[in-house]
Amino acid sequence: MAKFQVTEIPFDSVDTSPTLEDEFTMTAISRELGMMKDPERLKIAALNLLSVTMQRQAIIRSLCKRLAKLETNNIVKTEHKG
């Protein structure tokens, strides 16, 4: 298994709570998905949501890497040794 260092940065629970906009979006999408009768349209919607989720995850990962560098003054280096 590769060796690596993990940098932990604490988050306030307020930072991870859904905003009013998030709750509105979840409600709107849930209603729209609930009304779909065509399995093909539902499949397309699920694939589109997966795509958005993966793009969002990539952005979050990039922001976390930047934050870790800033919080540690870039002194923590990740080591990968196989």
C-alpha positions, 0 to 999 in steps of 0.5 A, a space after each residue: 500500500 502506498 504511503 501518504 500523509 493526510 492533512 485534516 482541516 476542521 469544518 464548522 457544522 454550519 459550513 456543511 448544512 444545506 442553504 435555503 437555495 440547496 433545500 429549494 433545489 432538492 425539493 424542485 428536482 425531487 418533485 420533477 423526478 417524482 412526476 416522471 413516468 418515462 424510464 428513459 427520461 428518468 435514466 437521462 436525468 439520473 445520468 445528468 445528475 451523476 455528471 453534475 455530482 462528479 464535476 462538483 466533486 472535482 471542484 471540491 477536491 481541488 479547493 480542498 487541496 488549495 486550502 490544505 496548502 494555504 493552511 499548512 503554508 505549503 509545508 506538508 508534502 504528500 509522499 507516494 511510495 509503492 
